[in-house]
Amino acid sequence: MSSDSLPTIPESQRNYIQELSLGSNLQSHTSEAGFTLGNVVGMYLAQNYEVPNISKKIEAFKKDVEAKKKPPAE
């Protein structure tokens, strides 16, 4: 296939396509920065404050729910 038979893209559309690709690249870096910042803040809080252990609280909640489901023993 020769390059003469390929359709040409108008300059305005080429610029729009380039802007779209730059925008998605920026969004990628922004989300990576947010993820990293969230991890750093979470580590700081866990090391410097008494953050409750959520898994223990969930287990206690499950035990309470199971105890309420069972009929009273006679």
C-alpha positions in Angstrom: 0.0 0.0 0.0 1.5 3.3 -1.0 1.5 6.4 1.2 -0.5 8.2 -1.6 -3.6 6.0 -0.9 -3.6 6.7 2.9 -6.1 9.3 4.0 -4.7 12.5 5.3 -5.7 13.9 8.6 -6.5 17.6 8.7 -4.2 19.7 10.9 -7.0 20.6 13.3 -7.7 17.0 14.0 -4.0 16.2 14.4 -3.7 18.8 17.1 -6.9 17.6 18.8 -5.5 14.0 18.9 -2.2 15.2 20.3 -4.1 17.2 23.1 -6.1 14.1 24.0 -3.0 11.9 24.3 -1.3 14.6 26.5 -4.4 14.9 28.7 -4.6 11.1 29.3 -0.9 11.1 30.2 -1.4 13.9 32.7 -4.4 12.1 34.2 -2.2 9.0 34.6 0.5 10.9 36.5 -2.1 12.7 38.6 -3.7 9.4 39.7 -0.3 7.9 40.5 0.6 11.0 42.6 -2.7 10.7 44.5 -2.1 7.0 45.2 1.4 7.7 46.4 0.3 10.6 48.6 -2.5 8.4 50.1 0.0 5.7 50.9 2.5 8.1 52.5 -0.2 9.8 54.6 -1.6 6.4 55.7 1.9 5.2 56.8 2.5 8.4 58.7 -0.9 8.1 60.5 -0.4 4.4 61.3 3.1 5.0 62.8 2.2 8.2 64.8 -1.3 7.7 65.9 -3.4 4.9 67.4 -5.3 3.8 64.4 -7.8 1.1 65.3 -7.3 -2.4 63.8 -10.3 -2.7 61.5 -10.0 -6.4 60.9 -10.4 -7.1 64.7 -13.4 -4.8 64.8 -15.0 -6.7 61.8 -14.4 -10.1 63.4 -16.0 -8.9 66.6 -19.0 -7.6 64.6 -19.3 -10.9 62.8 -19.3 -12.8 66.1 -22.0 -10.5 67.5 -24.2 -11.0 64.4 -23.7 -14.8 64.6 -24.6 -14.8 68.3 -27.8 -12.9 67.6 -28.8 -15.3 64.8 -28.6 -18.4 66.9 -31.7 -19.2 69.0 -31.2 -19.3 72.7 -30.0 -22.6 74.1 -32.5 -24.4 76.3 
